[in-house]
């Protein structure tokens, strides 16, 4: 099973990872605001992640880590 982690304090909430995810399991947090004042991206269903790393590839700030 793949594991996706986000450095939430560095995420600027651009949403590129959301559009890149083929399983549509990434969303911007509705409850959390990081130090930069943005809603960071988060994984909504870790079990459905296939480990493709499209999200990490699209992230301009390299805040996503995908482990298989």
C-alpha positions as CSV (number, residue, x, y, z in Angstrom):
1,X,0.0,0.0,0.0
2,X,1.3,3.5,-0.8
3,X,1.5,6.2,1.7
4,X,1.2,9.9,0.9
5,X,2.3,12.7,3.2
6,X,2.2,16.4,2.9
7,X,4.3,19.1,4.5
8,X,1.2,21.1,5.3
9,X,3.1,24.2,6.6
10,X,4.7,24.6,3.2
11,X,1.6,23.9,1.0
12,X,0.2,27.0,-0.7
13,X,-3.1,25.4,-1.7
14,X,-2.6,25.7,-5.4
15,X,-4.6,22.6,-6.2
16,X,-2.3,21.1,-8.9
17,X,-2.1,17.9,-6.9
18,X,-5.8,17.6,-6.8
19,X,-6.2,17.8,-10.5
20,X,-3.3,15.3,-11.1
21,X,-4.7,12.6,-8.9
22,X,-6.3,9.8,-11.0
23,X,-8.2,8.5,-7.9
24,X,-9.5,11.9,-6.9
25,X,-8.5,11.4,-3.2
26,X,-6.8,14.7,-2.6
27,X,-8.7,17.8,-1.4
28,X,-7.9,21.1,0.3
29,X,-8.5,21.0,4.0
30,X,-11.7,22.8,5.0
31,X,-10.8,23.0,8.7
32,X,-7.0,23.7,8.7
33,X,-5.1,26.9,7.8
34,X,-1.3,26.7,7.7
35,X,1.3,29.3,8.7
36,X,1.1,30.9,5.3
37,X,-2.6,31.4,5.6
38,X,-3.6,28.7,3.0
39,X,-5.8,25.7,3.2
40,X,-3.3,22.8,2.7
41,X,-3.9,19.8,0.6
42,X,-4.6,16.5,2.3
43,X,-5.4,12.9,1.4
44,X,-9.0,12.0,1.9
45,X,-8.7,8.1,1.6
46,X,-5.2,6.7,2.0
47,X,-6.5,3.2,1.2
48,X,-7.4,4.1,-2.4
49,X,-3.9,5.5,-3.2
50,X,-2.2,3.6,-5.9
51,X,1.2,5.2,-5.4
52,X,1.4,6.8,-8.9
53,X,3.1,9.9,-7.5
54,X,1.4,12.2,-10.0
55,X,0.6,14.5,-7.2
56,X,4.2,14.8,-6.1
57,X,5.3,15.3,-9.6
58,X,2.9,18.2,-10.1
59,X,3.6,20.0,-6.8
60,X,5.7,23.1,-7.6
61,X,6.9,23.3,-3.9
62,X,7.8,19.6,-3.4
63,X,5.6,19.3,-0.3
64,X,4.3,15.8,-1.2
65,X,6.1,12.5,-0.4
66,X,4.8,9.2,-1.8
67,X,6.1,6.0,-0.3
68,X,5.4,2.5,-1.7
